[in-house]
Structures are given as C-alpha cells and as structure tokens.
Amino acid sequence: MANGNPEPSSIEQAAAEHATEILARRKQARASRADALSMHPGPLSITTQISRVRHAGAAAEPTAAAKTGAAASEAAAAPVQTTVQTAGYLIAVGDSWFDYPIHDVLTNLDDHYGYNIESSAHRGDPIELMVSKVGQLDQFARLLEKVIALGAKPKAILISGGGDDIAGQEFGMLINDFDTPIGGWNQQVVAGVIDTRIAGAYRMMFSTINAICQQSLNETFPIIAHGYDYPVPDGRGFLGGWPFPGPWLKPGFDEKRFPFVFPGVTTQMMAALIDRFNTMLQNVAGEPGFANVKYLNLRGTLSNAAGYTDYWANELHPTGGDPLSPGKDGFSAVAAKFQGLLSQLP
C-alpha cells in the first residue's frame, strides 16, 4: 500500500492463521475437559433457559419451587429452568480502562446498564501484547464459548488498547529535548509508534476477532474500539504513585526538561498526541473489511481544563475507580458514551 502499511490480504491471512491456532488450542482444551468429566464420579448437568425480557414489567416464568401439589411433582422431573434478564452479553479485550481497581468502564456497564460481561482485559497490557500468541485472544475465544454455551451471542465486542504502548518508561523517547530547536514531539518516532505499530496491532486485533467469530459461528459481531480523552501530565500516579503504578507521562517530559505549568505546553502536547491516536484508530476502523467495527470518540468526556482532577484520578485513568479520588465519576461518564453507541445496536 502507498502508506507503507501491510496489505490487508496479508493481515487477513495472518489473522486467520492466528484464529485457527487459537481455536485448535480451545478444541484440545475442550477434549481434555470432556475426558475429565467422563471420569468424574458424579458431574453436574445443568440446563438453563434464556428468555428475552422485552420490558421492565414483564412477568418472570414461574419456577418449579413456586408450583404446588401434583404440578410440582410433575415439574420435579423436568429440567430446572432459569430466566436471565440482561441487556445483552458483551465480551471485552483490553487494558486498565476495562480492568481498574474498584470500578471501571465494564463495572459501570454492568451495574448501570444491565449487561452481562465476560472480559479478558488486563491492566498494563499494550495492544501488541494483547494480539500476540501469549496475549488475550485465547481467553477471548474461551469467553466466546461460555456465551455460546448459554444459548446467547455477544451483542458487541469491546476493545480498549494502545495507551500502554505509548505511556510509561519509554514515553520520553517520543519527545525531543525542550532546549533544542526541534523541542516537542519527535514526529518520526511518534509516527512509527502510533501510525505503524499500534495501527498494525489494531488491524490484527480486528481481523483475528472476526476470524475467530467466523470460524466458530460463521458470523461477525459489532466491535467497539474507543480512543482516549485528553490527559494532564501532572505527575500523579495511582494512589499517589510509588510504590503503586505511575506516573506515566510527566517523567518523560521531565527527562526532556519540559516544565510543567498548568495550563501549559505539555497539556497541549498531550492533546495533540491524543488527537493523532484517535485519527489513527478512526481511520483503521474505517478500512475495508472492518464494516462491523465502530470507533468511539471519547474526547471531551473528561475535562483537561480547570477542575480536571474531578474527572482524572491520575495521569491516565478517570475518577470513580480510585477510592481516594474525590469529585466526578469519570468512568461513569465514559461508560455512558459506550451505552450511547450500544443502544444503537440491534
């Protein structure tokens, strides 16, 4: 391709092979489980029945325990039926925005919007690791099996990733020294990280998830991938930082001798970097072959102006998940944006 990215056909071929390997491992694991159950002295056999609840006032089906007399005796021989009330099943792959202590995006979607969620998300994972052979996609395939075993299908697949590919110990590599004529972002390095490495990992993520679903169910499902909002590199880590994680941004600016003054140049630089990340993700989501991928723009959800600490618990994470962060519930505001898009899906 003219922009130097791998040809879509090579990505699709690699993703299909990756999906085949993952599903082969899952097949082997299911066979091992079946062997174990066949030798078990008394394995449980549980039958469930899932019904769609069309409105909040819908009456639940009576259970066997609620019946009396001869009807109860007759029902005792029948499978126990359970009605699950849910806004739909979601499967998530991602980083700390989906795996944060106390509360995160997923817990809000569960608690506030009624979804049943299966997640392989793991805080600190860069998206390049998520799509690797030791990443989260084997667990994704396992979770897809769990949802299918319930007689359901995912309403959507949620993806959060890319922040850990940028922030952290190597963040300073993206920045030219403040005291040089080219002080600011090193555009060549930024392009390599965001427009090549992270973009390529997202292509592989979308393609592999679609291939797993196609090989398992002969269909694909909506994928929602979110960009990030504008953070402030003020040096705050989780629960204040050391010995806890963070900060992730200010040390890189300090290394390149950028002063932190709020509002100031480093906050503006982060806004430009986040814009570039979002542009990349939106463009990848719009490429041929990804018609089922929905890009979610979160910019402007959390403030980076005066009072920003009401929305940001630290440099990278919204409030609401950190018990020591007062103010607004940033994770709840982010979850509301997800719900706005989920509510438009069938």
C-alpha positions as CSV (number, residue, x, y, z in Angstrom):
1,M,0.0,0.0,0.0
2,A,1.1,3.6,-0.6
3,N,1.3,4.5,3.1
4,G,3.6,1.6,3.8
5,N,1.1,-0.4,5.8
6,P,0.9,-4.2,5.2
7,E,-1.5,-5.3,2.5
8,P,-4.9,-6.1,4.0
9,S,-4.7,-9.6,2.5
10,S,-1.5,-10.4,4.5
11,I,-3.2,-9.2,7.7
12,E,-6.3,-11.2,7.0
13,Q,-4.2,-14.3,6.2
14,A,-2.1,-13.9,9.4
15,A,-5.3,-13.3,11.5
16,A,-7.0,-16.4,10.0
17,E,-4.0,-18.5,10.9
18,H,-3.8,-17.0,14.4
19,A,-7.5,-17.7,14.9
20,T,-7.1,-21.3,13.6
21,E,-4.3,-21.8,16.1
22,I,-6.3,-20.3,19.0
23,L,-9.4,-22.4,18.2
24,A,-7.3,-25.6,17.8
25,R,-6.0,-24.9,21.4
26,R,-9.6,-24.4,22.6
27,K,-10.6,-27.7,20.9
28,Q,-7.8,-29.5,22.7
29,A,-8.8,-27.9,26.0
30,R,-12.5,-28.9,25.5
31,A,-11.4,-32.5,24.7
32,S,-9.3,-32.6,27.9
33,R,-12.2,-31.2,29.9
34,A,-14.6,-33.8,28.4
35,D,-12.2,-36.6,29.3
36,A,-12.0,-35.3,32.9
37,L,-15.8,-35.2,33.1
38,S,-16.2,-38.7,31.8
39,M,-14.0,-40.0,34.7
40,H,-15.8,-37.8,37.3
41,P,-17.9,-39.9,39.7
42,G,-20.9,-37.5,39.6
43,P,-20.6,-34.5,37.3
44,L,-23.5,-32.0,37.5
45,S,-25.7,-31.5,34.5
46,I,-27.3,-28.1,34.5
47,T,-30.0,-27.0,32.0
48,T,-30.8,-23.3,31.6
49,Q,-33.4,-21.5,29.5
50,I,-32.7,-17.9,28.5
51,S,-35.6,-15.6,27.6
52,R,-35.5,-12.1,26.3
53,V,-37.2,-9.6,28.6
54,R,-39.0,-7.1,26.4
55,H,-39.8,-4.5,29.1
56,A,-39.2,-3.9,32.8
57,G,-42.7,-5.0,33.8
58,A,-42.5,-8.4,32.0
59,A,-43.5,-11.2,34.4
60,A,-41.0,-13.9,35.1
61,E,-41.8,-17.6,34.4
62,P,-42.8,-19.5,37.5
63,T,-40.1,-21.9,38.8
64,A,-40.6,-25.4,39.9
65,A,-40.2,-24.3,43.5
66,A,-43.2,-22.0,43.1
67,K,-45.6,-24.7,42.0
68,T,-47.6,-26.9,44.3
69,G,-49.3,-30.3,44.5
70,A,-49.3,-32.6,41.5
71,A,-47.9,-29.8,39.3
72,A,-44.8,-29.6,41.5
73,S,-44.3,-33.3,41.4
74,E,-44.6,-33.3,37.7
75,A,-42.2,-30.4,37.4
76,A,-39.6,-32.1,39.6
77,A,-38.8,-34.5,36.8
78,A,-38.3,-31.7,34.3
79,P,-35.1,-29.7,33.8
80,V,-34.8,-26.6,36.1
81,Q,-35.3,-23.5,34.0
82,T,-33.7,-20.2,34.8
83,T,-34.6,-16.9,33.2
84,V,-31.7,-14.5,32.7
85,Q,-32.5,-10.8,32.5
86,T,-29.8,-8.9,30.6
87,A,-29.4,-6.0,28.2
88,G,-27.1,-8.3,26.3
89,Y,-23.7,-10.1,26.5
90,L,-20.5,-8.2,26.0
91,I,-17.0,-9.6,25.6
92,A,-14.2,-7.3,26.3
93,V,-10.5,-7.3,25.5
94,G,-8.3,-4.5,26.9
95,D,-6.2,-2.6,29.3
96,S,-6.8,-0.8,32.6
97,W,-9.8,1.2,31.5
98,F,-11.5,-2.2,31.5
99,D,-9.5,-3.6,34.4
100,Y,-9.2,-1.0,37.1
101,P,-9.4,-1.5,40.9
102,I,-12.9,-0.9,42.4
103,H,-14.7,0.4,39.3
104,D,-14.0,0.8,35.6
105,V,-15.9,1.1,32.3
106,L,-17.1,-2.6,32.5
107,T,-18.4,-2.5,36.0
108,N,-20.4,0.6,35.1
109,L,-21.9,-1.1,32.1
110,D,-22.8,-4.0,34.3
111,D,-24.2,-2.0,37.3
112,H,-25.8,0.9,35.5
113,Y,-26.9,-0.6,32.2
114,G,-27.6,-4.2,32.9
115,Y,-25.1,-6.0,30.6
116,N,-23.6,-9.4,31.3
117,I,-19.9,-9.0,30.6
118,E,-17.1,-11.5,30.0
119,S,-13.6,-9.9,30.0
120,S,-10.0,-10.9,29.3
121,A,-8.8,-7.3,29.9
122,H,-5.6,-7.0,32.0
123,R,-4.3,-3.7,33.2
124,G,-0.9,-2.7,31.8
125,D,-1.2,-4.8,28.6
126,P,0.0,-3.0,25.4
127,I,-2.2,-3.9,22.4
128,E,0.8,-5.5,20.7
129,L,0.9,-8.0,23.6
130,M,-2.9,-8.5,23.5
131,V,-2.7,-9.8,19.9
132,S,0.4,-11.9,20.4
133,K,0.5,-15.7,20.9
134,V,0.7,-15.2,24.6
135,G,-2.0,-12.4,24.7
136,Q,-5.6,-12.1,25.4
137,L,-7.2,-13.7,22.4
138,D,-7.0,-17.3,23.6
139,Q,-9.1,-16.1,26.6
140,F,-11.4,-14.2,24.2
141,A,-12.1,-17.5,22.4
142,R,-12.8,-19.2,25.8
143,L,-15.2,-16.4,26.8
144,L,-17.0,-16.6,23.4
145,E,-17.5,-20.4,24.1
146,K,-19.0,-19.5,27.5
147,V,-21.5,-17.1,26.0
148,I,-22.5,-19.6,23.2
149,A,-22.9,-22.4,25.8
150,L,-25.6,-20.2,27.4
151,G,-27.5,-20.1,24.2
152,A,-26.6,-16.5,23.6
153,K,-24.4,-14.5,21.3
154,P,-22.4,-11.3,22.1
155,K,-24.3,-8.1,21.5
156,A,-20.9,-6.5,21.0
157,I,-17.1,-7.0,21.5
158,L,-15.4,-4.1,23.3
159,I,-11.7,-3.2,22.8
160,S,-9.6,-0.8,24.9
161,G,-5.9,-0.6,24.0
162,G,-2.9,1.5,22.9
163,G,-2.4,3.6,25.9
164,D,0.2,1.3,27.4
165,D,2.1,1.2,24.1
166,I,2.7,4.9,24.5
167,A,2.9,5.8,28.2
168,G,5.4,4.5,30.7
169,Q,9.1,4.1,30.9
170,E,9.8,4.6,27.2
171,F,7.5,7.7,26.9
172,G,10.4,10.1,26.8
173,M,11.6,8.5,23.5
174,L,8.7,10.3,21.8
175,I,9.9,13.7,22.8
176,N,12.7,16.0,21.6
177,D,14.6,17.9,24.3
178,F,13.0,21.2,25.3
179,D,16.2,23.2,24.9
180,T,16.7,22.3,21.2
181,P,15.3,24.0,18.1
182,I,13.2,20.9,17.5
183,G,11.9,20.6,21.0
184,G,8.5,18.8,21.1
185,W,7.3,15.6,19.7
186,N,9.7,13.6,17.6
187,Q,7.3,13.1,14.7
188,Q,9.2,10.3,13.1
189,V,9.2,8.2,16.3
190,V,5.5,9.1,17.0
191,A,4.6,8.0,13.5
192,G,6.4,4.7,14.0
193,V,4.7,4.0,17.3
194,I,1.1,5.2,16.5
195,D,0.7,5.0,12.8
196,T,2.7,1.8,12.2
197,R,3.0,-0.3,15.4
198,I,-0.3,0.4,17.2
199,A,-2.3,0.7,13.9
200,G,-0.9,-2.7,12.8
201,A,-1.8,-4.3,16.1
202,Y,-5.4,-2.9,15.8
203,R,-5.6,-4.4,12.3
204,M,-4.5,-7.7,13.7
205,M,-6.9,-7.5,16.6
206,F,-10.0,-6.7,14.5
207,S,-9.1,-9.3,11.9
208,T,-8.4,-12.1,14.4
209,I,-11.5,-11.5,16.4
210,N,-13.6,-11.5,13.2
211,A,-11.8,-14.7,12.1
212,I,-12.5,-16.4,15.4
213,C,-16.2,-15.5,15.2
214,Q,-16.4,-16.5,11.6
215,Q,-14.8,-19.9,12.2
216,S,-16.8,-20.5,15.4
217,L,-20.3,-19.2,14.3
218,N,-20.0,-18.2,10.7
219,E,-20.8,-14.6,11.5
220,T,-19.2,-11.5,13.0
221,F,-20.4,-9.1,15.7
222,P,-20.2,-5.4,16.3
223,I,-16.8,-4.4,17.6
224,I,-16.5,-1.1,19.6
225,A,-13.0,0.3,19.9
226,H,-12.5,3.6,21.9
227,G,-10.0,6.3,21.6
228,Y,-8.7,8.1,24.7
229,D,-9.5,11.6,26.1
230,Y,-7.1,14.4,26.8
231,P,-5.0,13.7,30.0
232,V,-2.9,16.2,32.0
233,P,0.7,15.1,32.6
234,D,0.8,16.4,36.2
235,G,2.9,13.6,37.8
236,R,0.0,11.9,39.7
237,G,0.2,8.1,39.8
238,F,-2.3,5.5,41.1
239,L,-2.9,6.3,44.8
240,G,-0.2,8.9,44.6
241,G,2.3,6.7,42.7
242,W,5.3,4.8,44.2
243,P,5.1,2.0,45.4
244,F,1.9,2.0,43.2
245,P,2.0,2.4,39.4
246,G,2.6,5.7,37.8
247,P,3.2,8.4,37.0
248,W,3.4,7.6,33.3
249,L,3.8,10.9,31.4
250,K,5.5,13.7,33.4
251,P,8.7,11.7,34.0
252,G,9.2,11.6,30.2
253,F,8.6,15.4,30.0
254,D,11.0,15.9,32.9
255,E,13.6,13.8,31.2
256,K,13.5,16.2,28.2
257,R,13.4,19.2,30.6
258,F,9.9,20.4,29.8
259,P,8.5,22.5,32.7
260,F,5.0,21.6,34.0
261,V,2.8,24.7,34.3
262,F,-1.0,24.2,34.2
263,P,-2.3,25.0,31.7
264,G,0.8,24.8,29.7
265,V,2.7,23.3,26.8
266,T,2.8,19.7,28.0
267,T,-1.0,19.6,28.3
268,Q,-1.3,21.0,24.8
269,M,1.2,18.4,23.5
270,M,-0.8,15.6,25.1
271,A,-3.9,16.8,23.4
272,A,-2.1,16.8,20.0
273,L,-0.9,13.2,20.7
274,I,-4.3,12.0,21.7
275,D,-5.8,13.6,18.5
276,R,-3.3,11.7,16.4
277,F,-4.1,8.4,18.2
278,N,-7.8,8.9,17.7
279,T,-7.3,9.8,14.0
280,M,-5.3,6.6,13.5
281,L,-7.9,4.5,15.2
282,Q,-10.8,6.0,13.4
283,N,-9.0,5.5,10.0
284,V,-8.2,1.9,10.8
285,A,-11.8,1.2,11.9
286,G,-12.9,2.6,8.5
287,E,-10.7,0.4,6.4
288,P,-12.2,-2.3,4.1
289,G,-13.0,-5.5,5.9
290,F,-13.9,-3.8,9.1
291,A,-17.5,-2.8,8.5
292,N,-18.5,-4.2,11.8
293,V,-16.0,-2.0,13.7
294,K,-17.4,1.1,15.5
295,Y,-14.9,3.8,16.6
296,L,-16.0,5.5,19.8
297,N,-14.7,9.1,20.3
298,L,-14.3,9.9,24.0
299,R,-12.6,13.3,23.6
300,G,-14.3,16.0,25.6
301,T,-15.8,13.5,28.0
302,L,-13.3,14.2,30.8
303,S,-12.0,17.8,31.3
304,N,-8.4,18.8,30.9
305,A,-9.1,22.4,31.9
306,A,-9.5,23.9,35.4
307,G,-11.0,21.3,37.8
308,Y,-9.7,18.4,35.7
309,T,-8.9,16.4,38.9
310,D,-12.6,15.9,39.4
311,Y,-12.5,13.8,36.2
312,W,-9.0,12.3,36.2
313,A,-7.9,10.2,39.2
314,N,-4.3,10.3,37.9
315,E,-2.5,10.9,34.6
316,L,-4.1,8.0,32.7
317,H,-7.3,7.0,34.5
318,P,-10.7,8.6,35.1
319,T,-12.1,9.1,38.6
320,G,-14.6,6.6,40.1
321,G,-12.2,3.7,40.3
322,D,-9.8,5.3,42.8
323,P,-11.2,5.4,46.4
324,L,-9.0,8.3,47.3
325,S,-10.1,10.5,44.3
326,P,-13.0,12.9,45.1
327,G,-15.1,14.7,42.5
328,K,-16.9,13.5,39.4
329,D,-17.3,9.9,38.3
330,G,-15.2,9.9,35.2
331,F,-15.5,6.2,34.5
332,S,-19.3,6.5,34.7
333,A,-19.2,9.4,32.1
334,V,-17.1,7.1,29.8
335,A,-19.5,4.2,30.2
336,A,-22.4,6.5,29.3
337,K,-20.7,7.1,25.9
338,F,-20.4,3.4,25.4
339,Q,-24.0,3.0,26.2
340,G,-24.9,5.7,23.7
341,L,-23.4,3.5,21.0
342,L,-24.5,0.2,22.3
343,S,-28.1,1.4,22.4
344,Q,-28.0,1.9,18.7
345,L,-27.1,-1.8,18.0
346,P,-29.7,-4.4,17.3
